[in-house]
Amino acid sequence: MSLQGKVVLVTGGSKGIGRAICSRAASLGANVVINYSRDSVPADALVKEIGADKALAVQADVSKVSEIEKLINAAVAKFGRVDVLVPNAGIMPLQPLAGTTEETFDKVYDLNVKGPFFLAQKAVPHMPSGGRIVFISTGIARNSAVPPPYLLYASSKGAVEQMTRVLAKELGAKGITVNAVAPGPTATDLFMEGKPEAMIKGIAAQSPFNRLGNPSEIANLVTFIASQESAWVSGQIIGANGAGFV
Ligand SMILES: NC(=O)c1ccc[n+]([C@@H]2O[C@H](COP(=O)([O-])OP(=O)(O)OC[C@H]3O[C@@H](n4cnc5c(N)ncnc54)[C@H](OP(=O)(O)O)[C@@H]3O)[C@@H](O)[C@H]2O)c1
């Protein structure tokens, strides 16, 4: 499997799952565009690790359309096109219905839903046939045992899943596939934040493997879907969850 010479753009590519996707794509020969919003240090460190000729860090808040345009323009200015788009940046505030403000609702939907939608719209004109869009959903978008605080987050990823199925039909004519990877609980800042150790152990125990996923395990699936070997896979939501959400 190779991504030799491909241009892979990952939002939220500086940390967690996004960082693992950037590293894996680079190890398969890709040029990578590493987007982040606030913290330039890990993004710059990753560029150094991969090499400045093959990696570009771009600060952009991808919950805003004007910043999405800035990001795509920077990618095209450096590498000429986008072969693989991974709208990975996401947030997961945990509140049930009663505690959720309009501000929180807008924040979640702006980054988790509006961001991926307009990233696709702005990137597609720069994507050749053979292009790939790999959205990132979550196992809890389809699981009926999800507890109440996941209401807003799970609904935002439900929107991403239906976007995947419908957009795959529009972009098939251009030779671009559209899929989503749905990780289970994965050891990143987003997952760990605010959870006591006992809770983390309890969630890990929901997988028959009795552990959390690693970002690199999600990245392995994303880069397979990004490769030419996945050409006949489109419109699919593919889980990576150690049988935790079946
Ligand atoms: N971890 C899990 O258990 C899990 C499970 C299922 C699905 N997911 C999904 O996987 C994706 C990645 O999650 P993660 O756990 O790797 O998250 P993470 O560790 O919190 O990393 C988030 C990344 O997104 C960037 N980011 C945050 N807000 C941004 C914005 N407005 N614009 C651009 N970049 C932004 C961050 O950069 P800065 O720090 O510079 O802002 C960082 O690079 C998310 O879509 C999440 O919903 C995660």
The ligand as a Gaussian input file, in Angstrom:
#p B3LYP/6-31G(d) Opt

LIG

0 1
 N      -10.726000      10.013000      20.807000
 C      -11.816000       9.288000      20.685000
 O      -12.153000       8.441000      21.550000
 C      -12.686000       9.461000      19.470000
 C      -13.675000       8.493000      19.240000
 C      -14.503000       8.633000      18.123000
 C      -14.322000       9.713000      17.271000
 N      -13.362000      10.628000      17.535000
 C      -13.226000      11.762000      16.591000
 O      -11.899000      11.804000      16.105000
 C      -11.553000      13.147000      15.777000
 C      -10.220000      13.512000      16.417000
 O      -10.371000      13.394000      17.822000
 P       -9.122000      13.324000      18.830000
 O       -9.557000      12.488000      19.943000
 O       -7.873000      12.981000      18.073000
 O       -9.070000      14.875000      19.282000
 P       -7.943000      15.714000      20.063000
 O       -6.904000      14.795000      20.645000
 O       -8.699000      16.609000      20.976000
 O       -7.259000      16.583000      18.905000
 C       -8.011000      17.602000      18.309000
 C       -7.233000      18.247000      17.180000
 O       -8.133000      19.148000      16.526000
 C       -7.585000      20.463000      16.514000
 N       -8.693000      21.414000      16.571000
 C       -9.582000      21.632000      17.596000
 N      -10.438000      22.603000      17.247000
 C      -10.099000      22.991000      15.987000
 C      -10.608000      23.950000      15.075000
 N      -11.666000      24.741000      15.390000
 N      -10.010000      24.094000      13.861000
 C       -8.938000      23.328000      13.526000
 N       -8.408000      22.391000      14.347000
 C       -8.994000      22.235000      15.554000
 C       -6.632000      20.506000      17.691000
 O       -5.632000      21.497000      17.504000
 P       -5.441000      22.702000      18.610000
 O       -5.177000      22.032000      19.936000
 O       -4.317000      23.524000      18.067000
 O       -6.739000      23.457000      18.606000
 C       -6.055000      19.079000      17.618000
 O       -5.058000      19.012000      16.636000
 C      -12.733000      14.025000      16.216000
 O      -13.561000      14.308000      15.118000
 C      -13.465000      13.133000      17.214000
 O      -14.824000      13.447000      17.295000
 C      -12.536000      10.531000      18.601000

